[in-house]
Amino acid sequence: MKFRVERDVLADAVAWAARSLPVRPSVPVLAGLLIEATDEGLVLSTFDYETSARATLKADVAGEGRALVSGRLLADICRSLPAKPVEMVLDGARVSLTCGSARFSLQTMPVDDYPTLPDMPAASGTVQSDVFAHAVAQAVTAAGRDDMLPVLTGVRIEIEGASISLLATDRFRLSQRELGWDPRTPDETLAALVPAKVLGDTAKSLTSGSEVTIALAATGSGEGIIGFEGAAPGGVRRTTTRLLDGEFPKVRSLFPAEHLTIATVDKAALIESVKRVALVAERNTAVQLMFSDGVLTLDAGSGDEAQASESIEAQIDGEDITTGFNPQFLLDGLGAIDEPIVELAFTQASKPVVISGKADADADSGFRYLLMPRRLLS
């Protein structure tokens, strides 16, 4: 194996592939990054039996071959190299890397022990990469982080014709994001439960090209795996991950059909006010929100402890209402909304609020955030 490649192209691809390496690999070879040089170019791969990453890039290949080296070490080395072409050569059980006057020699791992990467399912369609990345970032806001409840650590992807729905919940909040895409089969219906962290990292890393291809098998070959592919500097990047097992809760019915009170508030003012008032809120206690007479009053703290209160303008349609929320969960939802004005829609104080951006009459941001109230301290 012998090849020559641009430093920036190699460093970027190695860093991307190495990002999904396991922290504590079950077997040593899973800490490796597989380098394959062929007459078509260079392929860099990582796989931990759950998530695979495969970067294909252009390189001047003088000799074909394969080598497995420590992925994190190679990423650290490539990041530190001078801005000159990189040459790598496999010599027996070691790989030599040369860049300018810098030279490294890396021990290889047994390449025959490395698992075979899974195949991508057939492409289901394409979506604008920047739109998809932003939509996923909004959806994962409400995803659970408790590994004891693995189903809630995922994002439910529902595909219905030309629309995609992203749903996530940790039992205390719920996010829903709708977006359009270009399906290969217009009337196809698909669903998948994807690990939220993998989905978030993948969507964010595939924005170099204009589109992302989503590959999801309905039945048969490739079932249980979802794949994402996009263009990148110098080549193409592809990620696959196993879907989560289990039944995602039927959460759509949690969004109420009608509301008795709708408050419209400046998002930036509300975020800053929540941050200030929450400074005196003890851990796991709510910040109180009281909507009345065109004013939203926020309160936190009680008894002999520190207290805070602040009022901001609000347009209130409907009955006055007083409720309370986990301040960080409230800030997470507000931060995921694009529009400068937000709507908080209530049925009653003890029921969840639905928070969304107030879009133009002919537009819909496609994002809703439902948040459960917290019991207020008396």
C-alpha positions as CSV (number, residue, x, y, z in Angstrom):
1,M,0.0,0.0,0.0
2,K,1.3,3.4,-1.0
3,F,-0.5,6.6,-1.7
4,R,-0.2,10.4,-1.7
5,V,-3.0,12.8,-0.7
6,E,-3.6,16.4,0.3
7,R,-3.1,17.0,4.0
8,D,-6.4,19.0,4.5
9,V,-8.5,16.4,2.7
10,L,-6.9,13.5,4.7
11,A,-7.1,15.3,8.1
12,D,-10.7,16.2,7.6
13,A,-11.7,12.7,6.5
14,V,-9.7,10.9,9.3
15,A,-11.2,13.2,11.9
16,W,-14.7,12.6,10.6
17,A,-14.3,8.8,10.5
18,A,-12.6,8.7,13.9
19,R,-15.4,10.6,15.6
20,S,-17.5,7.5,16.0
21,L,-14.8,5.3,17.4
22,P,-15.8,3.6,20.7
23,V,-14.3,5.0,23.9
24,R,-14.0,1.5,25.4
25,P,-13.9,-0.9,22.4
26,S,-15.0,-4.5,23.2
27,V,-12.1,-5.8,21.2
28,P,-8.9,-3.9,20.4
29,V,-9.3,-3.8,16.6
30,L,-12.5,-1.7,17.0
31,A,-10.3,1.2,18.0
32,G,-8.7,1.0,14.6
33,L,-9.3,3.0,11.4
34,L,-9.2,0.9,8.3
35,I,-7.2,2.4,5.4
36,E,-7.8,0.9,1.9
37,A,-6.0,2.1,-1.1
38,T,-7.4,1.1,-4.5
39,D,-7.1,2.2,-8.1
40,E,-10.3,4.3,-7.5
41,G,-8.8,6.2,-4.5
42,L,-8.7,6.0,-0.8
43,V,-11.3,4.6,1.6
44,L,-11.2,5.3,5.4
45,S,-13.5,3.2,7.6
46,T,-14.5,2.7,11.2
47,F,-17.1,0.3,12.7
48,D,-18.1,-0.8,16.2
49,Y,-20.9,-3.2,15.2
50,E,-23.4,-0.5,15.8
51,T,-22.3,2.5,13.7
52,S,-20.1,2.6,10.7
53,A,-18.4,5.5,9.0
54,R,-16.9,5.3,5.5
55,A,-15.1,8.2,3.8
56,T,-14.0,7.9,0.1
57,L,-11.5,10.5,-1.1
58,K,-9.3,11.1,-4.1
59,A,-5.6,10.1,-3.8
60,D,-2.6,9.3,-6.0
61,V,-2.4,5.5,-5.3
62,A,1.0,4.0,-6.3
63,G,0.3,0.6,-4.6
64,E,-3.0,-1.0,-3.5
65,G,-3.4,-2.5,-0.1
66,R,-5.1,-2.3,3.4
67,A,-3.9,-1.3,6.8
68,L,-5.5,-1.0,10.2
69,V,-4.0,1.6,12.6
70,S,-5.1,3.4,15.8
71,G,-7.9,5.8,14.7
72,R,-7.5,8.4,17.4
73,L,-3.7,8.5,17.1
74,L,-3.9,8.9,13.3
75,A,-6.5,11.7,13.8
76,D,-4.2,13.5,16.3
77,I,-1.2,13.1,13.9
78,C,-3.1,14.4,10.8
79,R,-4.4,17.4,12.8
80,S,-0.9,18.5,13.6
81,L,0.8,18.0,10.2
82,P,2.1,20.9,8.2
83,A,0.2,22.1,5.1
84,K,2.0,19.8,2.7
85,P,1.0,16.6,0.8
86,V,1.0,13.4,2.9
87,E,2.5,10.1,1.8
88,M,1.7,6.8,3.5
89,V,3.4,3.5,2.9
90,L,2.7,0.1,4.4
91,D,6.0,-1.6,5.2
92,G,5.5,-5.0,6.9
93,A,3.7,-4.5,10.2
94,R,4.1,-0.7,10.2
95,V,2.8,2.2,8.3
96,S,5.1,5.1,7.6
97,L,3.6,8.6,7.2
98,T,5.6,11.5,5.7
99,C,4.5,15.1,5.4
100,G,7.3,17.6,4.6
101,S,10.1,16.9,7.1
102,A,7.7,15.2,9.6
103,R,7.8,11.4,9.7
104,F,5.7,9.0,11.8
105,S,5.8,5.2,12.0
106,L,2.6,3.5,13.2
107,Q,2.1,-0.1,14.4
108,T,-0.7,-1.8,12.5
109,M,-3.4,-4.1,13.9
110,P,-4.4,-7.4,12.4
111,V,-6.6,-6.3,9.5
112,D,-8.1,-9.7,9.0
113,D,-9.7,-9.5,12.4
114,Y,-11.6,-6.3,11.5
115,P,-15.3,-6.8,10.9
116,T,-16.9,-6.2,7.5
117,L,-18.9,-3.0,7.3
118,P,-22.6,-3.4,6.6
119,D,-24.0,-2.5,3.2
120,M,-26.2,0.6,2.8
121,P,-29.9,-0.2,2.2
122,A,-31.3,1.1,-1.1
123,A,-31.6,4.9,-1.2
124,S,-35.1,6.1,-0.1
125,G,-34.6,9.7,-1.2
126,T,-32.7,12.9,-0.7
127,V,-33.1,16.0,1.5
128,Q,-31.3,19.4,1.5
129,S,-28.3,18.9,3.8
130,D,-28.6,22.2,5.7
131,V,-32.3,21.9,6.2
132,F,-31.9,18.3,7.5
133,A,-29.1,19.2,9.9
134,H,-31.1,22.1,11.3
135,A,-34.3,20.0,11.6
136,V,-32.4,17.2,13.4
137,A,-30.8,19.7,15.8
138,Q,-34.2,20.9,16.7
139,A,-35.7,17.4,17.2
140,V,-32.9,16.0,19.4
141,T,-33.5,18.8,21.9
142,A,-36.1,16.6,23.6
143,A,-34.4,13.2,23.2
144,G,-33.7,11.2,26.4
145,R,-30.2,10.6,27.8
146,D,-31.1,7.8,30.1
147,D,-29.6,4.5,28.8
148,M,-32.0,2.6,31.1
149,L,-34.8,3.8,28.7
150,P,-33.1,3.2,25.3
151,V,-36.2,3.7,23.2
152,L,-36.4,7.3,24.5
153,T,-32.8,8.0,23.5
154,G,-33.8,7.8,19.9
155,V,-35.5,10.1,17.3
156,R,-38.4,8.6,15.5
157,I,-38.2,9.2,11.8
158,E,-41.5,8.9,10.0
159,I,-41.6,9.1,6.2
160,E,-44.9,9.7,4.4
161,G,-44.5,10.4,0.8
162,A,-42.8,13.8,0.4
163,S,-42.7,14.6,4.1
164,I,-40.5,13.6,7.0
165,S,-41.5,13.8,10.6
166,L,-38.9,13.8,13.4
167,L,-40.2,13.0,16.9
168,A,-38.3,12.8,20.3
169,T,-39.3,12.7,23.9
170,D,-37.8,12.0,27.3
171,R,-41.2,11.8,29.0
172,F,-41.0,15.4,30.3
173,R,-40.9,17.1,26.9
174,L,-41.6,16.3,23.3
175,S,-40.3,17.8,20.0
176,Q,-41.8,17.5,16.6
177,R,-40.3,18.7,13.4
178,E,-41.8,18.4,9.9
179,L,-39.8,18.9,6.7
180,G,-40.1,18.1,3.0
181,W,-37.8,15.9,1.0
182,D,-37.5,14.2,-2.4
183,P,-38.5,10.5,-2.1
184,R,-37.5,7.9,-4.7
185,T,-40.9,6.3,-4.3
186,P,-43.5,9.0,-3.8
187,D,-46.2,7.0,-2.0
188,E,-43.8,5.0,0.3
189,T,-44.4,4.9,4.1
190,L,-41.3,4.2,6.3
191,A,-40.4,4.6,10.0
192,A,-37.3,4.1,12.0
193,L,-36.0,4.8,15.5
194,V,-32.5,6.2,15.2
195,P,-30.1,6.9,18.2
196,A,-30.3,10.6,18.7
197,K,-26.6,11.2,19.2
198,V,-25.6,9.4,16.1
199,L,-28.3,11.1,14.1
200,G,-27.3,14.6,15.4
201,D,-23.6,14.1,14.8
202,T,-24.2,12.6,11.3
203,A,-26.6,15.3,10.1
204,K,-24.2,18.0,11.3
205,S,-21.2,16.4,9.6
206,L,-22.9,16.0,6.1
207,T,-23.5,19.6,5.3
208,S,-20.6,20.1,2.9
209,G,-22.7,18.9,0.0
210,S,-26.1,20.2,-1.0
211,E,-28.0,17.0,-0.4
212,V,-28.0,14.0,2.0
213,T,-29.2,10.6,0.8
214,I,-31.2,8.7,3.3
215,A,-31.3,4.9,2.9
216,L,-33.9,3.0,4.9
217,A,-35.2,-0.5,4.2
218,A,-38.9,-1.1,4.5
219,T,-38.5,-4.9,4.7
220,G,-36.0,-7.5,3.7
221,S,-32.3,-6.9,3.1
222,G,-30.9,-4.0,5.2
223,E,-33.8,-4.0,7.6
224,G,-32.8,-2.7,11.0
225,I,-30.2,-0.3,9.5
226,I,-30.4,3.3,8.3
227,G,-27.8,4.9,6.1
228,F,-26.9,8.5,5.3
229,E,-24.6,9.6,2.5
230,G,-23.4,13.1,1.4
231,A,-20.7,14.8,-0.6
232,A,-17.6,16.0,1.3
233,P,-14.3,17.8,0.4
234,G,-12.4,15.4,-1.9
235,G,-15.0,12.7,-1.9
236,V,-18.1,11.1,-0.4
237,R,-19.0,10.1,3.2
238,R,-21.4,7.4,4.3
239,T,-22.7,6.5,7.8
240,T,-24.8,3.5,8.8
241,T,-26.3,2.8,12.2
242,R,-28.4,0.1,13.7
243,L,-32.0,1.1,14.6
244,L,-33.1,1.0,18.2
245,D,-35.4,-1.9,19.2
246,G,-38.7,-1.3,20.9
247,E,-41.9,0.6,20.4
248,F,-41.7,4.4,20.4
249,P,-44.6,5.9,22.4
250,K,-47.6,7.2,20.4
251,V,-46.9,10.8,21.2
252,R,-48.7,12.7,18.5
253,S,-52.0,12.6,20.5
254,L,-50.3,14.6,23.3
255,F,-50.6,17.8,21.2
256,P,-54.0,19.2,22.1
257,A,-56.5,20.1,19.3
258,E,-57.5,23.4,20.9
259,H,-56.1,25.9,23.5
260,L,-57.8,28.2,26.0
261,T,-54.9,30.6,26.4
262,I,-52.2,31.6,23.8
263,A,-49.4,34.0,24.9
264,T,-47.2,35.7,22.4
265,V,-43.8,36.8,23.6
266,D,-40.5,38.1,22.3
267,K,-38.2,35.1,22.4
268,A,-35.0,36.9,23.2
269,A,-36.6,38.8,26.1
270,L,-38.1,35.6,27.5
271,I,-34.8,33.7,27.3
272,E,-32.9,36.4,29.1
273,S,-35.6,36.7,31.8
274,V,-35.7,33.0,32.4
275,K,-31.9,32.9,32.7
276,R,-31.9,35.7,35.3
277,V,-34.8,34.4,37.4
278,A,-33.5,30.8,37.3
279,L,-30.3,31.9,39.1
280,V,-32.1,31.6,42.4
281,A,-34.1,28.5,41.6
282,E,-33.0,25.5,43.6
283,R,-32.2,22.3,41.7
284,N,-35.2,20.5,40.4
285,T,-37.6,23.4,41.3
286,A,-39.7,25.3,38.8
287,V,-39.7,28.9,37.5
288,Q,-43.2,30.2,37.8
289,L,-44.8,31.9,34.8
290,M,-47.9,34.0,35.4
291,F,-49.7,35.4,32.4
292,S,-52.2,38.2,33.1
293,D,-53.2,41.7,31.8
294,G,-50.7,41.8,28.9
295,V,-47.7,40.9,31.2
296,L,-45.8,37.7,31.8
297,T,-44.3,37.7,35.4
298,L,-41.6,35.2,36.2
299,D,-40.8,34.2,39.8
300,A,-38.3,31.8,41.4
301,G,-37.1,31.1,44.9
302,S,-39.2,30.8,48.1
303,G,-39.2,31.2,51.8
304,D,-36.0,32.3,53.4
305,E,-33.9,31.5,50.3
306,A,-33.0,33.9,47.6
307,Q,-35.9,35.1,45.4
308,A,-36.3,36.7,42.0
309,S,-39.1,38.3,40.0
310,E,-39.2,39.9,36.6
311,S,-42.0,41.0,34.2
312,I,-42.0,41.3,30.4
313,E,-44.6,42.2,27.9
314,A,-46.8,39.5,26.5
315,Q,-49.9,39.4,24.3
316,I,-52.4,37.1,26.0
317,D,-55.4,35.7,24.2
318,G,-57.7,33.8,26.6
319,E,-57.9,33.2,30.3
320,D,-55.1,34.2,32.8
321,I,-52.9,31.3,33.7
322,T,-50.2,30.6,36.2
323,T,-47.9,27.6,35.8
324,G,-44.2,26.6,36.2
325,F,-41.5,24.8,34.3
326,N,-38.1,23.3,34.6
327,P,-36.1,26.4,33.5
328,Q,-33.4,24.4,31.5
329,F,-36.0,22.5,29.6
330,L,-37.8,25.7,28.9
331,L,-34.6,27.3,27.6
332,D,-33.8,24.3,25.5
333,G,-37.1,24.6,23.7
334,L,-36.9,28.3,23.2
335,G,-33.4,28.0,21.9
336,A,-34.5,25.5,19.2
337,I,-37.0,27.9,17.7
338,D,-35.9,30.1,14.8
339,E,-38.5,32.8,14.9
340,P,-38.0,36.0,17.0
341,I,-41.6,35.7,18.4
342,V,-42.8,32.6,20.2
343,E,-46.3,31.4,21.0
344,L,-47.0,29.5,24.2
345,A,-50.4,27.7,23.9
346,F,-52.1,26.3,27.1
347,T,-55.2,24.3,27.8
348,Q,-54.9,24.6,31.6
349,A,-52.1,25.2,34.1
350,S,-51.7,21.5,35.0
351,K,-51.4,20.4,31.3
352,P,-48.4,20.7,29.0
353,V,-47.6,23.9,27.1
354,V,-47.0,23.8,23.3
355,I,-44.3,26.2,22.3
356,S,-43.7,27.2,18.7
357,G,-42.4,30.1,16.6
358,K,-44.9,32.7,15.3
359,A,-44.3,32.4,11.6
360,D,-45.8,34.5,8.8
361,A,-49.3,33.7,7.8
362,D,-48.2,31.8,4.7
363,A,-45.3,30.0,6.4
364,D,-44.9,27.2,9.0
365,S,-41.6,26.6,10.8
366,G,-42.6,23.0,11.2
367,F,-41.3,22.8,14.8
368,R,-43.3,22.3,18.0
369,Y,-42.0,21.7,21.5
370,L,-44.3,20.4,24.2
371,L,-43.2,20.8,27.8
372,M,-44.8,19.3,30.9
373,P,-45.3,21.7,33.8
374,R,-43.6,21.3,37.2
375,R,-45.3,21.5,40.6
376,L,-44.9,25.0,42.1
377,L,-43.7,25.4,45.6
378,S,-46.3,26.9,47.9
